[in-house]
Amino acid sequence: MPPAMPPRVPVVLLPSAEAAAVAALPRPPLVGRRTLLLVAALLVTVGIAVYFVSRPPAPAAVSRPAIEEAFNEVDLGTFSRPLPADVAGFIKEDFVVRVSLVLNPKYGDPARVRPLVERRRNKLRHVVNLEVIHARTESDLRRPAVLEDLRDDIRNRLNRDLGGSRDGQFVIQEVLFPEAHVPPRR
């Protein structure tokens, strides 16, 4: 017969100082530090790639045409003067003109000259209104060629106020009338 084995008795261990020391030992991490750094770098790379792929394309750089760069316009606004239409003066017609100044690109840097002219806009409006338009007689304002005369007078008068010429060039190159109403001659 085989030798008899003593019955197994469960052993209950009471907590001891040695068991507490074993439980306090740090556990090894499930994932190493290198693996965590690799995953973080991969996530950053994927995030940057998604950002650049998903953003809308930048608008194409379009060069401005040369004519637009050379054409710099300042609008002085609309000027009007009532003109009597009959001898008694009961019916009135208006002389109405809108004045725009074209700055000379050869005079200087347009980015510097334009703000200077715009700052003086009220003064220039006053000169055009009182010294050019209201200085003319009613019969002058009814002539068909009045716009050509006004164009020359306004350009010369305002160039004189803006400082004259520099190397034979004036600040205002041309005066335009985008809108004009000239009453007919009676």
VOPAGU-2260 file (C-alpha; in pm, 1 decimal, decimal comma):
REM VOPAGU-2260
SITE   aa  ch    i         X         Y         Z
SITE  MET   A    0       0,0       0,0       0,0
SITE  PRO   A    1     113,7     326,0     -66,2
SITE  PRO   A    2     207,6     542,6     214,9
SITE  ALA   A    3     -71,3     754,5     342,8
SITE  MET   A    4     -57,0    1120,6     288,4
SITE  PRO   A    5    -149,8    1340,7     566,5
SITE  PRO   A    6    -457,2    1546,1     496,7
SITE  ARG   A    7    -399,5    1896,4     367,8
SITE  VAL   A    8    -480,6    2169,9     605,0
SITE  PRO   A    9    -526,4    2519,7     472,7
SITE  VAL   A   10    -281,9    2762,2     614,5
SITE  VAL   A   11    -399,6    3109,7     694,5
SITE  LEU   A   12    -124,9    3363,8     701,6
SITE  LEU   A   13    -163,7    3667,9     910,5
SITE  PRO   A   14     -29,6    3992,0     767,3
SITE  SER   A   15     322,3    4040,5     865,1
SITE  ALA   A   16     586,8    4301,6     805,2
SITE  GLU   A   17     735,9    4094,1     529,7
SITE  ALA   A   18     404,5    4063,3     343,8
SITE  ALA   A   19     349,8    4439,7     369,1
SITE  ALA   A   20     696,6    4503,4     224,5
SITE  VAL   A   21     624,5    4276,2     -70,0
SITE  ALA   A   22     290,6    4453,0    -139,6
SITE  ALA   A   23     458,9    4796,2    -129,8
SITE  LEU   A   24     706,7    4711,9    -404,7
SITE  PRO   A   25     630,8    4904,9    -727,7
SITE  ARG   A   26     476,4    4707,9   -1004,9
SITE  PRO   A   27     647,5    4713,5   -1340,9
SITE  PRO   A   28     450,7    4928,7   -1591,2
SITE  LEU   A   29     231,8    4753,7   -1845,2
SITE  VAL   A   30     377,2    4968,4   -2128,5
SITE  GLY   A   31     731,5    5102,9   -2135,2
SITE  ARG   A   32     825,9    5471,5   -2153,6
SITE  ARG   A   33     967,3    5437,6   -2502,1
SITE  THR   A   34     641,1    5292,1   -2623,2
SITE  LEU   A   35     444,3    5582,9   -2472,0
SITE  LEU   A   36     675,1    5839,9   -2634,7
SITE  LEU   A   37     644,7    5663,0   -2968,4
SITE  VAL   A   38     263,7    5661,6   -2947,8
SITE  ALA   A   39     257,1    6033,3   -2850,2
SITE  ALA   A   40     484,0    6125,9   -3142,2
SITE  LEU   A   41     266,1    5922,7   -3377,9
SITE  LEU   A   42     -50,7    6098,9   -3254,5
SITE  VAL   A   43     106,7    6442,9   -3302,4
SITE  THR   A   44     220,7    6351,3   -3654,5
SITE  VAL   A   45    -124,3    6220,5   -3747,8
SITE  GLY   A   46    -287,8    6535,2   -3602,9
SITE  ILE   A   47     -64,8    6764,4   -3807,3
SITE  ALA   A   48    -125,4    6560,0   -4121,5
SITE  VAL   A   49    -504,9    6572,7   -4070,0
SITE  TYR   A   50    -488,2    6950,5   -4016,9
SITE  PHE   A   51    -298,9    7015,8   -4340,1
SITE  VAL   A   52    -509,3    6775,0   -4544,8
SITE  SER   A   53    -846,3    6900,6   -4418,1
SITE  ARG   A   54    -793,7    7278,8   -4437,3
SITE  PRO   A   55    -917,8    7457,4   -4748,3
SITE  PRO   A   56    -661,3    7555,2   -5009,0
SITE  ALA   A   57    -522,8    7907,4   -4994,1
SITE  PRO   A   58    -643,8    8143,2   -5266,0
SITE  ALA   A   59    -405,4    8174,1   -5553,9
SITE  ALA   A   60    -189,7    8484,2   -5551,6
SITE  VAL   A   61    -313,4    8703,6   -5833,1
SITE  SER   A   62     -99,8    8989,0   -5949,7
SITE  ARG   A   63    -281,7    9316,6   -5997,6
SITE  PRO   A   64    -287,5    9456,2   -6345,6
SITE  ALA   A   65     -49,4    9743,5   -6409,8
SITE  ILE   A   66    -331,0    9977,5   -6508,6
SITE  GLU   A   67    -498,9    9932,8   -6169,3
SITE  GLU   A   68    -178,5   10014,0   -5982,8
SITE  ALA   A   69    -128,6   10331,1   -6183,6
SITE  PHE   A   70    -492,1   10444,1   -6153,8
SITE  ASN   A   71    -554,0   10604,8   -5815,5
SITE  GLU   A   72    -878,7   10798,6   -5781,1
SITE  VAL   A   73   -1016,1   11024,0   -5505,4
SITE  ASP   A   74   -1387,2   11105,9   -5515,2
SITE  LEU   A   75   -1473,8   11458,8   -5400,2
SITE  GLY   A   76   -1846,8   11401,8   -5416,2
SITE  THR   A   77   -2138,0   11575,0   -5585,8
SITE  PHE   A   78   -2172,4   11949,8   -5632,7
SITE  SER   A   79   -2492,7   12124,6   -5734,6
SITE  ARG   A   80   -2603,1   12476,6   -5804,2
SITE  PRO   A   81   -2963,6   12579,1   -5867,3
SITE  LEU   A   82   -3014,9   12775,7   -6189,5
SITE  PRO   A   83   -3336,2   12968,0   -6268,7
SITE  ALA   A   84   -3502,8   12836,3   -6583,4
SITE  ASP   A   85   -3730,2   13130,8   -6660,7
SITE  VAL   A   86   -3704,2   13506,6   -6636,4
SITE  ALA   A   87   -3919,5   13528,5   -6324,5
SITE  GLY   A   88   -3714,8   13261,9   -6147,8
SITE  PHE   A   89   -4014,4   13047,3   -6046,9
SITE  ILE   A   90   -3890,8   12729,8   -6216,7
SITE  LYS   A   91   -3544,4   12610,8   -6121,0
SITE  GLU   A   92   -3306,3   12364,8   -6277,2
SITE  ASP   A   93   -2997,3   12229,0   -6109,8
SITE  PHE   A   94   -2645,2   12210,0   -6243,3
SITE  VAL   A   95   -2515,0   11885,8   -6087,6
SITE  VAL   A   96   -2169,7   11736,6   -6126,7
SITE  ARG   A   97   -1978,4   11465,6   -5940,4
SITE  VAL   A   98   -1601,6   11526,1   -5931,2
SITE  SER   A   99   -1333,4   11255,9   -5912,7
SITE  LEU   A  100    -962,1   11330,2   -5910,4
SITE  VAL   A  101    -713,1   11094,9   -6076,2
SITE  LEU   A  102    -376,8   11114,6   -5898,5
SITE  ASN   A  103     -57,5   11116,2   -6099,7
SITE  PRO   A  104     143,3   10795,6   -6030,5
SITE  LYS   A  105     464,4   10966,8   -6145,4
SITE  TYR   A  106     432,9   11241,4   -5882,9
SITE  GLY   A  107     538,6   11020,2   -5593,0
SITE  ASP   A  108     445,0   10708,2   -5403,9
SITE  PRO   A  109      65,3   10670,3   -5448,5
SITE  ALA   A  110      36,5   10503,9   -5106,8
SITE  ARG   A  111     179,1   10823,6   -4953,2
SITE  VAL   A  112      15,9   11084,9   -5178,9
SITE  ARG   A  113    -341,5   10952,2   -5168,1
SITE  PRO   A  114    -386,9   10986,9   -4788,7
SITE  LEU   A  115    -253,9   11343,0   -4807,7
SITE  VAL   A  116    -513,5   11433,7   -5070,8
SITE  GLU   A  117    -791,6   11255,1   -4880,5
SITE  ARG   A  118    -706,7   11446,7   -4562,0
SITE  ARG   A  119    -752,2   11771,5   -4753,5
SITE  ARG   A  120   -1080,6   11659,3   -4911,2
SITE  ASN   A  121   -1297,0   11914,8   -4727,4
SITE  LYS   A  122   -1066,1   12199,0   -4829,9
SITE  LEU   A  123   -1063,4   12077,0   -5190,5
SITE  ARG   A  124   -1443,9   12048,4   -5189,7
SITE  HIS   A  125   -1467,4   12406,3   -5065,1
SITE  VAL   A  126   -1236,4   12531,1   -5340,8
SITE  VAL   A  127   -1427,7   12345,9   -5613,9
SITE  ASN   A  128   -1767,2   12456,8   -5486,1
SITE  LEU   A  129   -1703,7   12823,8   -5415,5
SITE  GLU   A  130   -1408,5   12923,4   -5630,9
SITE  VAL   A  131   -1482,4   12722,4   -5944,5
SITE  ILE   A  132   -1852,6   12633,1   -5973,3
SITE  HIS   A  133   -2017,7   12924,9   -5790,5
SITE  ALA   A  134   -1774,6   13174,6   -5944,3
SITE  ARG   A  135   -1918,4   13105,5   -6290,0
SITE  THR   A  136   -2223,6   13280,5   -6425,8
SITE  GLU   A  137   -2545,9   13095,1   -6493,1
SITE  SER   A  138   -2501,5   13127,3   -6869,4
SITE  ASP   A  139   -2151,4   12972,8   -6840,7
SITE  LEU   A  140   -2293,6   12671,0   -6657,3
SITE  ARG   A  141   -2549,8   12617,4   -6936,7
SITE  ARG   A  142   -2291,1   12601,0   -7216,6
SITE  PRO   A  143   -2235,7   12256,2   -7372,3
SITE  ALA   A  144   -1854,7   12280,7   -7330,6
SITE  VAL   A  145   -1873,1   12379,4   -6964,9
SITE  LEU   A  146   -1740,5   12040,6   -6846,0
SITE  GLU   A  147   -1415,8   12077,6   -7041,1
SITE  ASP   A  148   -1361,7   12425,3   -6896,4
SITE  LEU   A  149   -1443,6   12301,3   -6544,5
SITE  ARG   A  150   -1206,2   12008,2   -6586,1
SITE  ASP   A  151    -913,7   12239,0   -6667,6
SITE  ASP   A  152   -1001,3   12496,9   -6401,1
SITE  ILE   A  153   -1044,2   12239,0   -6124,8
SITE  ARG   A  154    -721,6   12057,2   -6213,9
SITE  ASN   A  155    -514,8   12378,1   -6226,3
SITE  ARG   A  156    -667,4   12528,4   -5910,8
SITE  LEU   A  157    -634,1   12212,1   -5699,6
SITE  ASN   A  158    -280,1   12139,3   -5820,2
SITE  ARG   A  159    -185,7   12489,0   -5708,9
SITE  ASP   A  160    -339,4   12423,0   -5363,6
SITE  LEU   A  161    -172,2   12082,8   -5330,9
SITE  GLY   A  162     177,8   12219,1   -5378,4
SITE  GLY   A  163     254,1   12274,5   -5742,5
SITE  SER   A  164     479,0   12055,0   -5950,3
SITE  ARG   A  165     763,1   11818,4   -5869,5
SITE  ASP   A  166     993,7   11745,5   -6160,9
SITE  GLY   A  167     732,1   11881,1   -6400,6
SITE  GLN   A  168     460,6   11651,5   -6261,9
SITE  PHE   A  169     145,8   11761,9   -6077,5
SITE  VAL   A  170     -43,0   11573,9   -5804,8
SITE  ILE   A  171    -369,1   11562,1   -6000,0
SITE  GLN   A  172    -334,5   11415,0   -6345,0
SITE  GLU   A  173    -696,0   11436,4   -6454,3
SITE  VAL   A  174   -1041,4   11541,5   -6333,7
SITE  LEU   A  175   -1332,2   11311,2   -6415,7
SITE  PHE   A  176   -1705,8   11374,8   -6404,8
SITE  PRO   A  177   -1869,8   11031,4   -6360,7
SITE  GLU   A  178   -2211,6   11196,6   -6328,5
SITE  ALA   A  179   -2309,8   11533,2   -6469,8
SITE  HIS   A  180   -2633,8   11713,8   -6547,3
SITE  VAL   A  181   -2597,2   12037,3   -6744,2
SITE  PRO   A  182   -2926,1   12220,0   -6803,0
SITE  PRO   A  183   -2978,2   12326,8   -7164,8
SITE  ARG   A  184   -2919,9   12688,8   -7269,5
SITE  ARG   A  185   -3235,0   12901,8   -7268,5
